[in-house]
Amino acid sequence: MDVPLWLALIVIGALGVKLIRPPWWLVAVLLLGGYLLADSFLAPAIDPLAK
């Protein structure tokens, strides 16, 4: 069964928020920080760690 990555991330994220109940500001900071970090000069250094 092939599941798209975006769908798997949404399901895992929804379960994590429901079960762990982190504050919404923390979720927003992590999402925004990851988005900004992926487009920064550090992205080539982080890429091997993410794979």
N, C-alpha and C positions, 0 to 999 in steps of 0.2 A: 504494500500500500504506500503510495507516494503522497505525503502531506506537504503542502507548501510551507516554507520557512515562516512566512508572515503569519499563517494560521496557527502554527505551533507556538510561536512567540506570544500571540494574543491569548491563547488558551492557558499557557503557563503563567503569563502575567496576571490574568484574571484570577486564576487559582491562588497565586501568591498573595495578591491583594486581599482576597476573601479570607484566606486562612491565617496570614501573618498580621494583617491589618496595620501596615505602616501608615504614617501620616501622609496625606496627599501632597504636601509640600516636598517631602523627601522623594516621592515618586517623580514629581515634576522636575526636581533638581537633577536626579539621576538620568532621566530621559534627555533633558536639555544638555546636560554635561556630556553625555555620550554622543549626542548629535554634533555638538561643537567640537569635541575631541576627534571625532572621525574625520572632520574636515580641516584639522590643524596640521602643522608640520610634524607632530608626534605620531600621526597615523601610520607611517611606515614602520616605526619602532614597535607599535602596539599590534600591528597586523599578524606577525608570527605567533604572538601570545594568544591571540583570539582563535587561531586555527588549530 
